[in-house]
Amino acid sequence: MITKKSSLVFFLFVIFQSVFSQEIAIPYRDGNLWGICNETGKILVEPKFDKLEFPNTSENSNDYMISKLNGLEGLIINGKEILTPKYTSIYDDNGLFHVKSTENESRADILLPNGTSIFEKPLTKILYQTKIEKNKKLFHVLNQNLTESVFILDMDNYKTVQVLYDNYYSISYIRTRSDIVNRNEMLFVLKKSAKSDLLAERWSGTKIPLDKVSSDFRYLKEEEYLQFFASKYYGSSDDGYASNWGNGSKGEPMEVVEYSGSADMVEEAPMAIPYDERMVVSESPENKIKNLNHNLVKKDNKLFIESYSNRDYKNKKIEEIIVDVPVSDVKLPYGSFTFKTENGSDNYNNFIRYQKNGKTIIILPNDLKNKITFDFIDERNFPVKENNIIKEIVFLVGKKDKNNQLKYGLYSNVRKQIVDFIYDEFKNIQFYFNDGKMLFKIKQNDKYGLIQTDGTILLPTNFNDLTEVNNNYRSGTKVFQVQNDNKYGLIFLTSSEVKIIAPVFDYPIKGVIAKYPEFKNHNLHKNINAVKTISLIELKDESGQFMGYATFDGTQFFKD
């Protein structure tokens, strides 16, 4: 007999098991065939497919897998084979799978995640669908006997709530002005059989069930009727069908218009405010914070520094700066940095740069008497932030050694020389890392490493090769392949962590899935409250052919 206390323990145990014993379904390759295993290597689906692929979406999620065999597709969710490979295409629409198949003649369908259809009978094609209410959809379909039907489904329980037309010979949905602008009316032109007269029927689109507003036979042929709308849509309003419409038919003509979306709402961008007419902000007695802004400008072939408090442009102070080259040779690159003061801050926007006698010289506006001179200074400068404020800027600089070869280091406007001239290459890889710091690939004695803008060495120059791997799974992630001899490893960088895997793999790195599985479509995984995840490495051969997956601890989920 199970007591209440023991029942509770048993209940919690079941929950614990369901959450923490969840197996992670990983694509597994055995030779040329693919199946599925769990994180321990246990086979869940025997290898029998030509390929297993994750959905190709902008989110790069792994909510499900597409199995491929002999050019056809199947569906796998949470490691279970939902659909065998017999479909020409499968794609997900918010938890519903649109499929096309050549089995039993051409067939289109929308399936639930368990593989059952939302429709009561097979279809050949979905001609049109639109949302009527929050949870109702209207479908216009081509049946397998080549008749057409129009009906409304409740998308919560997938039950038919209204049939407008069933097994008609021909149905055409016409978009009218009322439908496009107000979305409160629908017009169908139809023939119940091949010999039936042409019928035009309007339906209200405001509530379910829809109400039929009008029903009117037309004495034109169907082709002529549709040509009327085509002429009105593409041509002028005085064409033959439009001018003769009142004499050749019953009822008023329906005006068809082109839907322009938001094109009519485009506004002209405001003109820039003239420099001398900008807002003047005066300092109030209550606000004694002084934020001094300094900006270098060239005017009339002279160089000046302008200084103003807050945004008080009209009361700016101007001081001329004398340099030892023509002002036309001076460049004023953007390089913003801030110095905190007792009552505010000094904000600098740019600096002086020019060349003389084979050297590159920069002069910082906060220290105009000091010329910073090197054999090489990169044209870019790199900000170092603290609490999202640029506290210093760093320059990539170079100095020639005794063999007249450039050696590279880093120079800070605050800390001066922060990395000495010891590197043969210093390549910025344009990645904001660790509170806005940039990242550099460095080379020394034919070995490679990584360094931050602030001079922090992330990876010493110990590796024969260091190659950035294209990583599509996270925008804030960088992956580098390292190589020693014929083995491959990786450096995995995010804004908060650095993972280094020594070269242990026989294959090069293709990419990294940092969090697997990462379910993003909650409609497919409603019953999974907590997801156990791992990080997966994608491996490829030298030709770029995908070989399979591995974990950060070196476990490989494939065998040749």
N, C-alpha and C positions, 0 to 999 in steps of 0.2 A: 504493500500500500504506500502511495506517495503522499506525504504530508504537504501542507501549504508551503512550508518553508522549503522543503525539498523540491516542490513544483517550481517555486521561484528560482531556485538555483539552477534547475534543469532548463527553465525558460531562458535565463541569462546565458547559460552555456550554449544553447542553440543559437542565440543571437551572436555570441562571441564567435562561434564556429562559422556562421554564415558570413560574418564580416571579415574575420582574419584568416579563414581557411580558403578564401577566394583564390582560385588559380589564375595566374596571369597567362593569357593566351599569346604565344609568340610564334611568328612564322618560322618554320623549321625546314631546312633543305637537306635532302638525302640524294646526292648525285644531281640528277636533272629534275627531280620531282620535289614538290613542296607540300608540307602538311603543317600541323600545329602541335607545339609542345608547351609545357608550362615552364616556370622559371627554374625548376630542378632538372629539366630535360625529359620529363615524362611525356610520352606521346599522347596527345588528345585527339588528333585527327591524323590518320595514317597519310604519309606522303603519296599523293595521287594527282596533284594539280601541276600544270605547266608554270603557273605564277600565282602569287598571293600579293595583292596590292592594297594599300590603304587609300581611302577616298582622296581624290585630288581636289582639295578645297583651299580657300584662302586662309582658313584657320589651321590647316595642316593637322587636323585631329585624327585620332585612330579609333573612332566610335565603332567602326565595322571594317571588315575586309572584303575585297572582291576576289573571288577565286576564278581562275581562268584555265580552260581546258579546251583544246581544239578550236580556239577562236571564240568560244562562248563564255559567258560570265555566270557566276553564282554568288551567293551571299553568305557570309559568316559573321555572327554577332556573339560576342562574349565566348568565343571558342567553339560555338555550336554551328553546324552547317544548316542554315535555314533554307537555302535554295541551292540545288545542284546546278552545275554550269550548263544551262540550256537557253540562256537569254542573250540577245544581241546587245543589250545595254541595260544598266541598272544605275539609278541615281536617287539620292535621298532628298526628300522635301519635308524637312521638319518632322522626321520620324515616320514618314510614309515613303515607300519605295516605288518609284515609277519604273516599270519594266517593259521591255519589248521582247517578243519571242517569235520564232518561226515555227514553233511546235504547234500542231493542229491548226495549220494555216497561220497567217500573220495575226499577231495578237498583242494588244497593249493592255496594261493593267496597273492598278495602284494597290500595293500590298502593305499589310501591317507588318511590324517587326517579327511576327511569328510565321509569316509567309502566306497568310490568308488574304483573299481579295476583299476590298471594301465594297465591291459591286456584287449585285445578285446574279448577274449572268456575264459570260465572257464578252469582251469587246475587241474590235479590230483597231480602233483609233479613238483617242480623245480629241475631238475637234476644237472644243472651247471649254474653259472653266472660269468661273468668277465667284468671288465671295458675295453672298447676299446679306447675311448678317454675320455677327461675330463668329458663330460656330456653324453656319450653313453655307453650302457651296452649290452652285448650279453647274451641271455638266451637260454638254452637248456632245453626244458620242455617235460613232459609226459602229453598228452592231455587226456580228459576224455574218449575218445574212444580207449585209449591205443596206439595211434600212437604218434610219436615224432615230434617235430618241433624245429628249430633253427632260431632265429630272433634277430634283434638289435633294441633297443628302445632309443629314445631321452629322457633322464631323466629330461629335462626341461619342456617338454610339454606332455610326455608319449605317443608319437606317434611312430609307427613303421617306421623306416627309411630304413630297408632292411630285406627281408626274405631269408635266405639261404636255408632252407628246411621246407616244410610244410606237415604234415600228412604222414611221412615216417614210414615204418614198424619197422626199427631199425636204430639208429644213435649212433655211439661210437666216443667220442672225445679222440684223442690220443695225449699225450704231447710228443713232440719231442725235440731234443736238440735245434733246431732253435727257437722253441716256448719258451722254458724255458730260454735260454741264451739271445736271441735277442728280443723275443716277437714280431717278425715281420711275423709270419707264424702260421697257424692253420691247423691241419690235421683231417679230419672226415672220418670214415669208416662206410658205410651205405648200407642199402637195402631199395629200394622204396616200395617193396611188399615182401610177404613171399617167392615168387618164383623168385625174382629178383637176378641177379648175384651180387656178392659183389663188391662195388665200393669204391675206395679211392680217396678223393679229397683234394687238398691243396688250402688254401685261404691266400692271403696276409693279414697281420694284421697292415698295416701301415697307412691306410686312409679309410674313409667311403665314398661311399660304398666299401666293401671288393671286391677285384678282385680274381676270380678263377684262380689259377696258373696252376693247372694240374688236370686231371680227368682220372683215370686208373682203368679198371676192374681187379679184382683178381680172379684167378681160384682155390684158396683154399676155404675151407668152412670157415664161419665166426668164428667158434670156434677155428679152427686151426690158423687163422690169429691173433686172439687175444692172443692165446697161444704163438705165436711167440714173441709178445711184452712182455708177462709175463715172458717167459724164458730169454729174453734179459735183462729184468729189474732185475730179481731175480737170474738168473743162469749165467753160463759161456757163452762166445761168440762162443764156438765150439759145441753148441747143434745142434740137427738134423735140426731144422727149420732154424737156421742161416746158416748152411753149405749148405743146399739144396735150400736156398731162390732164388739164381740166376737162378736155373734150373726150379723151379716150379712156377714162377710168372713173371709178367712184371714189369719193372721199377727197381730203386735202393731201397735197404732196408733203412728204416728210423731208425736212431740210437736214442734210448731212454736212457736218463740219469737220475740219481737221482739228484734232486735239493738240494744243500747243504747249500743254504743261505749264511750266513757270516762265516760258519765254517772254510773256507779256509783262513780267514783273522785274525785268532787268533794269536796273537803275544806273545812270551815269555816275562814275566815280567822282567824288568831290575833287576840285582842283587843290593843289598844294597851297598852303598859306604862304604868302610872300615872307621872306626872311625878316624884313623890318616891321612886319605887321603881326608878328606872333604875340601871343598873350604875354602880358607883363605881370609877373607875380611879385608882389612886394612882401617883405617880411613883416609879419605881425608881431606886436610886442609879446604876445603869448607864446609865439613859436620862435625860439632863438636858435633852432638847429640850422646850421649853415652847411649846405651841400654845395661846395664849390666845383664847378665844371670847367675843365680846361680843354681847349680845342685848338690845334694847329691849322693855320690857313695860309694860302698863298694869294697875294693880291698885288697887282701892278709890279710883278717881278720882284716882290719882296716877301719875306717870311715873317709871320706874326703868330703870337699865341694869344688867344682870347680867353678871358676868364670872367665868369659871371656866377652869381649866387642863385641857387635854385634855378628858376626859369626866367630870371630878370634880365632878358636879352638887351634891353635898351640901356642898362647901366653897366654893361660889360666893360672890363678893362682890357686894353690892347697894348701889347709890348712887342716891338720888333726884335727879331732874332738874326744875328749875323752868323753866316756859315762861310767856310773857306772854298766853296764852289758856287758857280752860278745857281741861282734859285731854280732855274728851269731844269737843272740836273737832279733836284731834290724830289724824292717821293715821300708821301705822307700816308703810309699804310695804316689801316685800322688796327688798333691794338688796345683794347679797353682794360683798365685795371683801376682799383680803388684803394686809397689809403685812409684808414680811419683816423679822425682827429678828435680832440677833446669835446668839441661841440658839433660834430657832424662828420663830413668826409670830403676828401679831395678825389674827384673823379676825372680820369684822363682818358681821352678817346683815341688818340693816335700818336705816332712818333715820327722822327726824322730818319730817313734812310738815303744814303748816296754812296757812290764809289769814287775812290781817289787813289791813284798810284797802285792799281791792282788790288787794293783792299776794299772791303765793304765796311761801311761805318754806319752805326745807328746812334742816335741821341734821343734819350728819353725826356719827355717834357717836365718830369719832376726833378731832373738833374741835368740841366742844359749845359753845364760846364764840362761834363764827362763824355768823351767820345769813346764808344765801345767799338773796337777795331779788330777784325778777324780776316783771315784769308777767304773765308766763306761764311755767309749767313743766309740761311734759307729764307725765301720770301714770305713764307708762312710763319706765324707765331701761334703759340699754343697756350690757352688759358689754363690756369690751375684754380679751381673753385674751392671755397669753403663755405658751407651753409648757403650754397647757390649764389655766392658773391665772388667775383673774380678778384682774388687777392694778389695774384702775380701773373706775369706772362713769361713764357719760356721760349727761347730761341734755339734752333738747331744750328750749331756753329762748327766751323772747321779750321784746322791749322795744319800747315804743311810740315812734314817731318824732314829729317836730314836727307831723305831720298826724294824730296819734293813731292811726296804723296800726301794727300789730304787724310787726316785723321779727324774723327768727329766726336763731339761732346754736346753738352747742354749748358746754356747760360740763362740765368734767371734775373729779371730786373730787381729782385729783392735779395736773393741769396748769392748772386754773382755766379761763378763757375760751379755748377752742381754735379756735372759729370765731366771727367777729364778727357783729354784727347787720346783715347785708346782704341776706338772702334774703327774698323775699315768700312763699314756700312751702317747707316742709321736711317731706316725706312719707316716713315709714319704710315700706319695702317688705318687711319681715320676711324677710330673706335673710341667712344666715350665710355670710360670704365672707372669705377670707384670714385663717385662724386664728381664726374665730369673730366677726369684726367684722361689724356690721350695715351695711346699705346704705340710703341715702336718695336720693330724687329731690328736686332743688332747683330753684327757679324764681327768676330775677332779671331784671327788665325784660322780662317775657314771653318769656324764653328759658329752656331747661331744661338740666340737667346731672345728674351723679351724684357723691356724696361718701360716704366711709366714716365709720363711727362715730368713728374716731380723728382725723378731720379731714382725711384725705388726699382730695384731689379727683381722682376717676377720670375725670371728663368735665366740662370747663368748660361754663358756661351759654351755649352758642353755637347751640342748636338750637330750631327753631320748635315741635317736638313731640318728646316722649320717652314712648313707650308700651310697657309690658311686653307681651311676646308670650307666649302660652301655649305652653310647651315641655314636651312629654310624653316626650322622648327620654332625658333625664338628670335625676335629682333634684337633683344638685349643680350645675346650670347655670341661668343667667339670661340671657334674651335680651330686648333692648330695641330697639324700632324708633325710629329718628331720622328726622326729616323736615325738609327745607328746600325751600320752594316745592313743586313737584309731584314731587320725587324722594325716594326712600326708601333708607335705609341701616340698619345695625344695630350694636348693642354686644353682644358675646358674652362672657359672664363665666363662668369656672369658678373653683375654689379656687386655681388656679395661673396663670391667664392672663387677659388682657384683649385682645380683638380688636375693633378699630373699623373699620367699613367705611363710608366716606363715602357720602352719599346719591347713588346712581347708578342705582337701579332705578326703572322706571316703575310698578311694582306694590308694594302694601304687603307686609310680611313676615307669613307665617303661622306659621313655626317654623323650627327648625334641626335637622338631623341631624348631630351633631357628628362622628360617625365612621361613614363609609359606604364599603363595606358592613361591618357588624359581625355576623359570623356567630356565632350562639350555639348552634345545633343542630349539633353536630359529626357527627351521623349523616348529615347532608345534605352535608357538605363534608369527607369523610374524606381526599380526595386533595389538598386545598389546605392546604399547610403554612404559607405566608406570604401574607397578604392585603394588597394595596395598598389604601389608603383615602384618601378625600377628605372634606371637609365640604360638605354640601349645604344650601342655603337654600330653603325652601318659600315661594313667592309666591302671592298671592291677589288678586282684584280687590276693588273697594270693597264689593261685596255679600257677600264672603266665599267666593266660588267659587274653588276651587283652580286656578291657572293653570299651574304647572310648577315645575321646579327650576333653581337657579343655583348657581354656586360663589362663594367669597369674593372671587375676582378679577374678578367681574362677568360671567362667561360664563353665558349662558342656554341651557337645553336645551329650548326650545320656540319656535314661531313662530305668529303669529296668521294 
